[in-house]
Amino acid sequence: MLKMSSKISGYSRAEVQKRGSAEVTLKKFLFFIKTSVLLFCCSAALSFIVSCAPKHVEMPSYERADLNETISELKKIQSIEAVLSVDYEKGDSAMSGDASLVLSENNLDLKLYYLGFLAGEVKEENGVIIKNKPKLDRNKSAILVDGLKNSFFWWNIRDYTLHEKEDSYELKNSYRKLFISKKTLLPVQQIIETNDGEKLNIFYDSPVKIEEEWYNSAMRIEFKNYIVRIKVKSYSVMR
C-alpha cells in the first residue's frame, strides 16, 4: 500500500515534484515572453504615434528683414490652391462645411461642400463673376469673393503709404489698411472699405510652415452681421 501511494499516474513523487517545478518555470518563462512582447508593441506604437504627431516649429523673428523685399518676393506667386474648413455665422444661425479654393490675383474658383456634397460654387474671372450657384447676395459675395481674395493675396495692395508702428507696419491707401507684424512679416489685420461705405474686417492667426513658406492658417472675416471663420487644411503656391 505504501509502495502504491508513492506512485501517481505512473510517476514517482520525486518525478512529480520535478515535473511540477519545470511547469512552473515554463509558465514563468512564457509570462516573461508575453510581457516582453506586449511592452515592445506598446513602445513601438507609442514611438509611431509620437513620430506621426505634428512637430511644433518655432517661427524665427524677421524684425530685421526688409518688408519691401518680402512683398516683392510674394508678388512672384501666380496662384494659390487651398483646402479650407469654413464656419459661417449670421446672427444666431451657423453652418459649417469645407471648401476648395483656386485663386490668382484676378481669378477665383471656389467650391463649397456640406456633408461631403457640393453645396455651392463661385467663379470669377478678371473681376466678373461668371458662375454663381446658388446665387449669392451682395453680402455673401463681399465675404467669399473680396474677402477671400484679399485675405490670401494680401500683398496685392497698391499705391500705399507706409507707417511704422511699435510692433507692426501699417500699409494704407484710399480704401484699405493692412497691418503687418514686424516679427513675422505676416498680416495680422486688414480693413477694407467697400463701395457702399461698409467695412470688411479680416483678422489673421496661427502661423504655420509648409516647405519653405510661412502663412496664417486661421482667418476670421467680419462684414456687417456676418462672420466667417476659416482654417486652412492644405496650402500650395505656384510661382
C-alpha positions as a Markdown table, in Angstrom:
| # | Residue | x | y | z |
|---|---|---|---|---|
| 1 | Met | 0.0 | 0.0 | 0.0 |
| 2 | Leu | 2.8 | 2.4 | 0.9 |
| 3 | Lys | 4.5 | 1.4 | -2.3 |
| 4 | Met | 1.4 | 2.1 | -4.3 |
| 5 | Ser | 0.9 | 5.5 | -2.7 |
| 6 | Ser | 4.4 | 6.6 | -3.8 |
| 7 | Lys | 3.2 | 6.4 | -7.5 |
| 8 | Ile | 0.9 | 8.9 | -9.0 |
| 9 | Ser | -0.3 | 8.1 | -12.6 |
| 10 | Gly | 2.9 | 6.1 | -13.2 |
| 11 | Tyr | 5.4 | 8.7 | -11.8 |
| 12 | Ser | 7.2 | 8.7 | -8.5 |
| 13 | Arg | 6.6 | 11.6 | -6.1 |
| 14 | Ala | 10.1 | 12.9 | -6.9 |
| 15 | Glu | 9.3 | 12.9 | -10.6 |
| 16 | Val | 6.0 | 14.7 | -10.0 |
| 17 | Gln | 7.7 | 17.4 | -7.9 |
| 18 | Lys | 10.4 | 17.8 | -10.5 |
| 19 | Arg | 7.8 | 17.9 | -13.3 |
| 20 | Gly | 5.7 | 20.5 | -11.3 |
| 21 | Ser | 8.8 | 22.6 | -10.8 |
| 22 | Ala | 9.6 | 22.5 | -14.6 |
| 23 | Glu | 6.0 | 23.5 | -15.4 |
| 24 | Val | 6.2 | 26.5 | -13.0 |
| 25 | Thr | 9.5 | 27.5 | -14.6 |
| 26 | Leu | 7.9 | 27.2 | -18.1 |
| 27 | Lys | 4.9 | 29.3 | -17.1 |
| 28 | Lys | 7.2 | 32.0 | -15.7 |
| 29 | Phe | 9.2 | 31.9 | -18.9 |
| 30 | Leu | 6.1 | 32.2 | -21.1 |
| 31 | Phe | 4.7 | 35.0 | -18.9 |
| 32 | Phe | 8.1 | 36.8 | -19.3 |
| 33 | Ile | 8.0 | 36.4 | -23.1 |
| 34 | Lys | 4.3 | 37.6 | -23.3 |
| 35 | Thr | 5.1 | 40.6 | -21.1 |
| 36 | Ser | 8.2 | 41.5 | -23.1 |
| 37 | Val | 6.3 | 41.3 | -26.4 |
| 38 | Leu | 3.5 | 43.4 | -25.0 |
| 39 | Leu | 5.9 | 46.0 | -23.7 |
| 40 | Phe | 7.7 | 46.0 | -27.1 |
| 41 | Cys | 4.4 | 46.5 | -29.0 |
| 42 | Cys | 3.3 | 49.3 | -26.7 |
| 43 | Ser | 6.7 | 51.0 | -27.0 |
| 44 | Ala | 6.6 | 50.7 | -30.8 |
| 45 | Ala | 3.1 | 52.0 | -31.0 |
| 46 | Leu | 3.9 | 54.9 | -28.8 |
| 47 | Ser | 7.0 | 55.7 | -30.9 |
| 48 | Phe | 4.9 | 55.6 | -34.1 |
| 49 | Ile | 2.3 | 57.9 | -32.6 |
| 50 | Val | 5.0 | 60.4 | -31.4 |
| 51 | Ser | 6.7 | 60.3 | -34.8 |
| 52 | Cys | 3.4 | 61.0 | -36.6 |
| 53 | Ala | 2.4 | 63.8 | -34.3 |
| 54 | Pro | 2.8 | 67.3 | -35.7 |
| 55 | Lys | 6.1 | 68.9 | -34.6 |
| 56 | His | 6.0 | 72.4 | -33.4 |
| 57 | Val | 8.3 | 74.7 | -35.3 |
| 58 | Glu | 9.2 | 77.9 | -33.6 |
| 59 | Met | 8.8 | 80.8 | -36.1 |
| 60 | Pro | 12.0 | 82.9 | -36.4 |
| 61 | Ser | 12.0 | 86.6 | -36.0 |
| 62 | Tyr | 12.0 | 88.7 | -39.2 |
| 63 | Glu | 12.3 | 92.0 | -37.5 |
| 64 | Arg | 15.5 | 92.9 | -39.4 |
| 65 | Ala | 14.2 | 91.7 | -42.7 |
| 66 | Asp | 13.3 | 94.2 | -45.5 |
| 67 | Leu | 9.5 | 94.5 | -45.9 |
| 68 | Asn | 9.7 | 95.7 | -49.5 |
| 69 | Glu | 11.9 | 92.7 | -50.5 |
| 70 | Thr | 9.4 | 90.4 | -48.8 |
| 71 | Ile | 6.4 | 91.8 | -50.7 |
| 72 | Ser | 8.4 | 91.8 | -53.9 |
| 73 | Glu | 9.1 | 88.1 | -53.4 |
| 74 | Leu | 5.5 | 87.3 | -52.6 |
| 75 | Lys | 4.3 | 89.1 | -55.8 |
| 76 | Lys | 6.0 | 86.3 | -57.7 |
| 77 | Ile | 3.3 | 83.9 | -56.6 |
| 78 | Gln | 1.0 | 83.3 | -59.6 |
| 79 | Ser | -1.7 | 81.2 | -57.9 |
| 80 | Ile | -2.7 | 79.6 | -54.7 |
| 81 | Glu | -4.5 | 76.3 | -54.1 |
| 82 | Ala | -6.0 | 75.6 | -50.7 |
| 83 | Val | -8.5 | 73.3 | -48.9 |
| 84 | Leu | -10.4 | 75.1 | -46.2 |
| 85 | Ser | -12.7 | 74.4 | -43.2 |
| 86 | Val | -15.4 | 77.1 | -43.2 |
| 87 | Asp | -17.7 | 78.1 | -40.3 |
| 88 | Tyr | -20.3 | 80.6 | -41.4 |
| 89 | Glu | -22.3 | 82.6 | -38.8 |
| 90 | Lys | -25.1 | 85.2 | -39.2 |
| 91 | Gly | -26.8 | 86.3 | -36.0 |
| 92 | Asp | -27.9 | 83.1 | -34.2 |
| 93 | Ser | -27.6 | 80.8 | -37.2 |
| 94 | Ala | -24.5 | 78.9 | -38.1 |
| 95 | Met | -23.3 | 76.5 | -40.7 |
| 96 | Ser | -20.0 | 74.5 | -41.2 |
| 97 | Gly | -18.5 | 72.9 | -44.2 |
| 98 | Asp | -15.4 | 72.6 | -46.4 |
| 99 | Ala | -14.2 | 74.4 | -49.4 |
| 100 | Ser | -11.6 | 74.1 | -52.2 |
| 101 | Leu | -10.1 | 77.2 | -53.5 |
| 102 | Val | -8.0 | 78.0 | -56.6 |
| 103 | Leu | -7.0 | 81.6 | -56.6 |
| 104 | Ser | -4.9 | 84.1 | -58.6 |
| 105 | Glu | -4.8 | 87.8 | -58.3 |
| 106 | Asn | -7.6 | 88.3 | -60.9 |
| 107 | Asn | -9.4 | 84.9 | -60.8 |
| 108 | Leu | -11.2 | 82.9 | -58.2 |
| 109 | Asp | -12.6 | 79.4 | -58.3 |
| 110 | Leu | -14.4 | 78.4 | -55.1 |
| 111 | Lys | -16.4 | 75.2 | -54.4 |
| 112 | Leu | -18.3 | 74.8 | -51.1 |
| 113 | Tyr | -19.2 | 71.5 | -49.6 |
| 114 | Tyr | -21.7 | 70.5 | -47.0 |
| 115 | Leu | -21.7 | 66.9 | -45.6 |
| 116 | Gly | -19.4 | 66.0 | -48.4 |
| 117 | Phe | -21.8 | 67.2 | -51.2 |
| 118 | Leu | -21.2 | 70.2 | -53.4 |
| 119 | Ala | -23.4 | 73.0 | -52.0 |
| 120 | Gly | -22.2 | 76.0 | -53.9 |
| 121 | Glu | -19.8 | 77.3 | -56.5 |
| 122 | Val | -18.4 | 80.7 | -57.3 |
| 123 | Lys | -16.2 | 81.5 | -60.2 |
| 124 | Glu | -14.8 | 84.9 | -61.0 |
| 125 | Glu | -12.5 | 86.0 | -63.9 |
| 126 | Asn | -11.0 | 89.4 | -64.2 |
| 127 | Gly | -13.4 | 90.9 | -61.7 |
| 128 | Val | -16.5 | 89.4 | -63.4 |
| 129 | Ile | -18.5 | 86.6 | -61.7 |
| 130 | Ile | -19.2 | 84.0 | -64.4 |
| 131 | Lys | -20.6 | 81.3 | -62.1 |
| 132 | Asn | -22.7 | 81.9 | -59.0 |
| 133 | Lys | -24.6 | 78.8 | -57.9 |
| 134 | Pro | -26.7 | 79.2 | -55.8 |
| 135 | Lys | -26.8 | 83.0 | -56.4 |
| 136 | Leu | -25.0 | 84.9 | -53.7 |
| 137 | Asp | -26.4 | 88.2 | -52.4 |
| 138 | Arg | -24.0 | 91.2 | -52.1 |
| 139 | Asn | -23.0 | 90.5 | -48.5 |
| 140 | Lys | -22.0 | 86.9 | -49.1 |
| 141 | Ser | -20.3 | 87.9 | -52.4 |
| 142 | Ala | -18.3 | 90.5 | -50.4 |
| 143 | Ile | -17.1 | 87.9 | -47.9 |
| 144 | Leu | -16.5 | 85.0 | -50.2 |
| 145 | Val | -15.0 | 86.8 | -53.2 |
| 146 | Asp | -13.5 | 90.1 | -52.0 |
| 147 | Gly | -12.8 | 88.7 | -48.5 |
| 148 | Leu | -11.0 | 85.5 | -49.7 |
| 149 | Lys | -9.1 | 87.2 | -52.5 |
| 150 | Asn | -7.7 | 89.9 | -50.2 |
| 151 | Ser | -7.2 | 87.5 | -47.3 |
| 152 | Phe | -4.8 | 85.3 | -49.3 |
| 153 | Phe | -3.3 | 87.8 | -51.8 |
| 154 | Trp | -2.8 | 90.4 | -49.0 |
| 155 | Trp | 0.4 | 91.7 | -50.7 |
| 156 | Asn | -1.6 | 92.9 | -53.8 |
| 157 | Ile | -2.2 | 96.3 | -52.1 |
| 158 | Arg | -1.2 | 99.2 | -54.4 |
| 159 | Asp | -0.4 | 102.9 | -54.1 |
| 160 | Tyr | 0.0 | 102.7 | -50.3 |
| 161 | Thr | 1.8 | 104.8 | -47.8 |
| 162 | Leu | 3.9 | 103.0 | -45.1 |
| 163 | His | 3.6 | 104.0 | -41.5 |
| 164 | Glu | 5.9 | 102.2 | -38.9 |
| 165 | Lys | 4.3 | 101.5 | -35.5 |
| 166 | Glu | 5.8 | 99.9 | -32.4 |
| 167 | Asp | 5.2 | 96.3 | -33.4 |
| 168 | Ser | 3.7 | 96.5 | -36.8 |
| 169 | Tyr | 3.8 | 98.2 | -40.2 |
| 170 | Glu | 0.6 | 99.9 | -41.5 |
| 171 | Leu | 0.1 | 100.0 | -45.2 |
| 172 | Lys | -2.6 | 102.3 | -46.2 |
| 173 | Asn | -4.3 | 103.6 | -49.4 |
| 174 | Ser | -7.7 | 105.2 | -50.1 |
| 175 | Tyr | -9.8 | 102.2 | -49.2 |
| 176 | Arg | -7.6 | 99.7 | -47.5 |
| 177 | Lys | -5.5 | 99.3 | -44.4 |
| 178 | Leu | -3.1 | 96.4 | -43.9 |
| 179 | Phe | -1.3 | 95.7 | -40.6 |
| 180 | Ile | 1.8 | 93.5 | -40.8 |
| 181 | Ser | 3.7 | 92.1 | -37.8 |
| 182 | Lys | 7.3 | 93.3 | -37.6 |
| 183 | Lys | 8.3 | 90.0 | -36.0 |
| 184 | Thr | 6.7 | 87.6 | -38.5 |
| 185 | Leu | 6.2 | 89.8 | -41.6 |
| 186 | Leu | 2.7 | 88.2 | -41.9 |
| 187 | Pro | -0.5 | 90.2 | -41.8 |
| 188 | Val | -2.5 | 90.5 | -38.5 |
| 189 | Gln | -5.4 | 92.5 | -39.7 |
| 190 | Gln | -6.9 | 94.1 | -42.8 |
| 191 | Ile | -9.7 | 96.7 | -43.0 |
| 192 | Ile | -11.3 | 97.2 | -46.5 |
| 193 | Glu | -13.9 | 99.8 | -47.3 |
| 194 | Thr | -16.5 | 98.7 | -49.8 |
| 195 | Asn | -18.1 | 100.9 | -52.4 |
| 196 | Asp | -21.2 | 101.5 | -50.2 |
| 197 | Gly | -19.0 | 102.6 | -47.3 |
| 198 | Glu | -19.2 | 99.4 | -45.2 |
| 199 | Lys | -16.1 | 97.9 | -43.7 |
| 200 | Leu | -14.8 | 94.4 | -44.3 |
| 201 | Asn | -12.5 | 93.3 | -41.4 |
| 202 | Ile | -10.1 | 90.4 | -41.8 |
| 203 | Phe | -8.1 | 89.0 | -38.8 |
| 204 | Tyr | -5.2 | 86.5 | -39.0 |
| 205 | Asp | -3.8 | 84.0 | -36.6 |
| 206 | Ser | -1.8 | 80.7 | -36.2 |
| 207 | Pro | 1.2 | 81.0 | -38.5 |
| 208 | Val | 2.5 | 77.6 | -39.7 |
| 209 | Lys | 5.2 | 76.5 | -42.1 |
| 210 | Ile | 4.9 | 74.2 | -45.1 |
| 211 | Glu | 8.0 | 73.5 | -47.0 |
| 212 | Glu | 9.8 | 76.9 | -47.0 |
| 213 | Glu | 6.6 | 79.0 | -46.8 |
| 214 | Trp | 5.1 | 80.6 | -43.7 |
| 215 | Tyr | 1.4 | 81.5 | -43.8 |
| 216 | Asn | -1.5 | 82.2 | -41.5 |
| 217 | Ser | -3.6 | 79.0 | -41.1 |
| 218 | Ala | -6.6 | 80.7 | -39.4 |
| 219 | Met | -8.6 | 83.8 | -40.5 |
| 220 | Arg | -11.8 | 85.5 | -39.5 |
| 221 | Ile | -13.7 | 87.7 | -41.9 |
| 222 | Glu | -16.4 | 90.1 | -40.5 |
| 223 | Phe | -18.8 | 92.0 | -42.6 |
| 224 | Lys | -22.0 | 93.6 | -41.2 |
| 225 | Asn | -23.6 | 90.8 | -39.1 |
| 226 | Tyr | -21.7 | 88.0 | -40.9 |
| 227 | Ile | -18.7 | 86.2 | -39.5 |
| 228 | Val | -16.8 | 83.6 | -41.5 |
| 229 | Arg | -14.1 | 81.6 | -39.7 |
| 230 | Ile | -11.6 | 79.8 | -41.9 |
| 231 | Lys | -9.0 | 77.2 | -41.1 |
| 232 | Val | -6.5 | 76.2 | -43.8 |
| 233 | Lys | -6.1 | 72.4 | -44.1 |
| 234 | Ser | -3.7 | 72.5 | -47.1 |
| 235 | Tyr | -1.9 | 75.2 | -48.9 |
| 236 | Ser | 0.3 | 75.4 | -52.0 |
| 237 | Val | 1.6 | 78.1 | -54.3 |
| 238 | Met | 2.8 | 78.3 | -57.8 |
| 239 | Arg | 5.3 | 80.9 | -58.9 |
